Every structure is written in C-alpha cells, then in structure tokens.
Amino acid sequence: MAVPKKCISMSKKHIRRNIWKKKGYLTAAKAFSLAKSVSTGHSKSFFVRQTNNKVLG
C-alpha cells in the first residue's frame, strides 16, 4: 500500500542545495586556479611541454 512521503522543511531543502552548490563552486575555483598556474608556468603538480610557434615573415 502506498504511503505518503514525509515533508522536508524549506530550510533543510535550502541548506542541502547550498551545500551542493558550494561543492561545485569549490571544484570550479580549484580548476581555475590550476589552469592559471599551468598557463603562467608556475604549476608544481604536473608539467606542460612548452612549444615555440613563431610566425616567420
């Protein structure tokens, strides 16, 4: 027999949603920081081979 679900308060719903959003924000900030360090050449976590693409002319 079907039983109705218990109600979740709005405050609990907002808290859970904010935790979910914060995880995404922190992941994006970490990825952006890593991208900045790689592009400037200050990355210590992994190495990027530099290539010289000079245009002759």
C-alpha positions as CSV (number, residue, x, y, z in Angstrom):
1,M,0.0,0.0,0.0
2,A,1.3,3.5,-0.9
3,V,2.4,5.7,1.9
4,P,2.9,9.4,1.5
5,K,6.4,10.8,1.9
6,K,7.4,12.9,4.8
7,C,7.6,16.6,4.2
8,I,11.1,18.3,4.2
9,S,11.2,21.8,5.6
10,M,12.2,24.6,3.3
11,S,15.2,25.5,5.5
12,K,16.6,21.9,5.3
13,K,16.0,22.0,1.5
14,H,17.9,25.3,1.2
15,I,20.8,24.0,3.4
16,R,21.2,20.9,1.2
17,R,21.0,22.9,-2.0
18,N,23.6,25.4,-0.7
19,I,26.0,22.5,0.2
20,W,25.5,21.1,-3.3
21,K,26.3,24.5,-4.9
22,K,29.3,25.1,-2.6
23,K,30.9,21.8,-3.8
24,G,30.5,22.9,-7.4
25,Y,31.9,26.3,-6.6
26,L,35.0,24.9,-4.8
27,T,35.7,22.5,-7.7
28,A,35.4,25.3,-10.2
29,A,37.7,27.6,-8.2
30,K,40.3,24.8,-7.9
31,A,40.1,24.1,-11.6
32,F,40.5,27.8,-12.4
33,S,43.5,28.1,-10.1
34,L,45.2,25.1,-11.7
35,A,44.5,26.5,-15.2
36,K,46.1,29.8,-14.1
37,S,49.2,28.1,-12.7
38,V,49.6,26.0,-15.8
39,S,49.2,28.9,-18.2
40,T,51.8,31.0,-16.3
41,G,54.2,28.1,-15.9
42,H,54.2,28.1,-12.1
43,S,52.4,24.7,-11.8
44,K,54.1,22.2,-9.5
45,S,51.5,19.4,-9.9
46,F,52.1,18.5,-13.5
47,F,54.4,19.5,-16.3
48,V,53.4,21.1,-19.7
49,R,55.8,20.9,-22.6
50,Q,56.4,24.4,-24.0
51,T,56.3,24.8,-27.8
52,N,57.5,27.8,-29.7
53,N,55.1,28.7,-32.5
54,K,56.8,31.7,-34.0
55,V,55.4,33.1,-37.3
56,L,58.2,33.8,-39.8
57,G,57.6,36.7,-42.1
